[in-house]
Amino acid sequence: MTAEDRVIAIDTASGAARISKSLLESCIHCGLCLPACPTYLATGREMESPRGRIYLINQWQESGRPMDERAAEHIDTCLGCLGCQTACPSGVNYEELLNTTRALSTDRLSPLARSFMRFSFTQLLPHYGRLLVLGSLLRFVQRMGLDELFVKVTRALGSPSLLGRLASWQMFVPRVPVHVSLPRKSWKSGAKVGQVALFAGCVMDVFYNHVNLAAIKLLKKRSLVVEVPPQTCCGALAFHAGFVDIARDLARKNIDLLKGNDPVVVTAAGCGAMLKDYGHLLAEDPAYSQAARDFSARVQDLSQTLYKFELLAGSDGDEQPKNVHSSEKIVYHAACHLAHAQGVRMEPAALLSDRAALTGAHLYDLPEAEHCCGSAGIYNLLNTEMSLAVLERKMKFIEESGADVVVTSNPGCMLQIEAGAKARGLNVKVKHLAEALADSLPEE
């Protein structure tokens, strides 16, 4: 492999790490990515498009200086949804460009922001017990109405920007349910066709614990033994913020914790994309490179596992689904890190079609179903204004569809669309694919 073939090359004069010239020059600036870029559609600005950002990255590399504030702002407002990568006819690896740029330019963040992020990514998200405590506290705050009171007081007083920002985040926080511990191992009586390990996630299991419970129900229904082994944060949020060292440490921990040959089934699209990328993330680690590739090969989105075993194809005997006379209208929003990052499209669509056929529900196509909703991990917290501009376009299509239910496969998408529905006053339920499928099955 030559220096130009590598993603990161070392400048022979300065010794500084640089993005390889061949990767930067792979973009021919044709503009076919523009209709696939949610931030470009929201603003109409060239620098908010993939080719505009690539131009800025190239300028930054050529200058040899730290990234200036203007360029950093445009890079930071990229959702990382990878819609452009799907649309690109030249095969530009925009994901690699973006992630590498963010990793090489973490000095664009203030010392306070950098310290807070590192603390969150190392001391909070990887520690499940701490997350559960925070979830319980948040549930108490919500039950007492203190969150809504905080927002009202903050707006009435015209509080400083920090408190105002905290108040604006409240819309992105879903109602935290009472947590039900996941069983370490589950199966039903009778023949078993295999065993899987469920990757429960951190944010997913605190905010959407019922989704993991629904996933276990679905997997058990297909005579699979479901184990929930010890695990830690997948590292996606740290990685996409540019903290690659933290992401690699978390990847090594998960590989050590989730040893074996069983498929690793994931309910959160963002987690799944990260876990499937461990082989690439640890490619230069001699102690873990092969183990990482083997691990990534075991990772499956829940929809892939369910489709493989044809859960709803009528192979479960005489049992009939409940809600057989359902007339609800359903649309499917494809999570970016499921459709674009993992390339998983057919399985969710097929499962939903089977579900509609069994229950009588009406499944409609959602315009721009694969366009980002604006959540993108913690993007909606860091770039709230742009996030809401992107969400506005998504909610316009959802409202025009007349849908009763929006189905998706990622916790970030769920909370973002829930926030959009509440803001518009829409009577729309947002469900994870697991929840939508489990709802149609008889109670055990």
Number of C-alpha atoms within 10 A of each C-alpha: 5 6 13 14 12 15 16 20 17 15 14 8 6 8 9 12 13 19 22 20 18 13 19 19 13 14 20 12 15 11 17 15 20 22 15 24 25 29 26 20 16 17 14 12 11 14 21 23 27 29 21 19 23 23 18 20 21 16 14 18 19 11 10 12 9 13 22 11 11 10 17 22 15 16 24 19 20 23 27 24 25 26 25 27 21 18 18 21 13 13 12 19 17 24 16 14 20 23 17 19 22 21 17 20 13 16 13 18 15 10 11 9 11 16 12 11 18 16 12 15 23 17 11 17 21 19 16 18 12 13 17 17 12 14 21 17 13 18 19 14 15 17 12 11 11 13 18 15 14 16 18 13 12 18 15 9 9 11 13 10 9 9 15 16 15 14 20 16 15 15 18 19 16 17 14 19 15 14 15 12 9 17 12 12 15 16 19 14 7 7 10 13 10 12 20 20 23 29 31 27 25 24 18 19 25 22 21 24 21 20 24 24 20 20 26 26 23 22 26 19 19 23 20 21 19 25 21 19 16 13 21 21 25 28 27 24 24 23 21 23 22 20 22 21 14 17 26 19 14 22 27 19 15 22 20 16 13 20 14 13 13 17 20 27 26 26 27 29 27 27 26 27 25 25 27 22 22 27 22 14 20 21 16 10 14 9 11 18 18 14 19 25 18 18 26 22 17 17 24 25 25 27 26 19 20 22 16 10 16 16 21 24 12 12 11 13 6 7 10 14 17 15 15 16 10 14 14 14 18 25 23 26 27 26 30 28 26 23 23 21 23 18 12 20 16 12 17 25 16 15 22 22 16 18 24 21 14 20 19 16 19 17 20 14 11 19 16 14 19 21 25 28 30 30 27 24 20 15 21 21 17 14 17 19 14 20 24 20 17 24 23 18 18 23 21 13 15 25 15 10 16 15 22 18 19 22 24 27 29 28 27 26 27 25 20 23 27 22 20 23 18 12 11 12 9 16 13 20 15 24 20 25 25 26 21 21 23 23 16 19 20 11 9 5
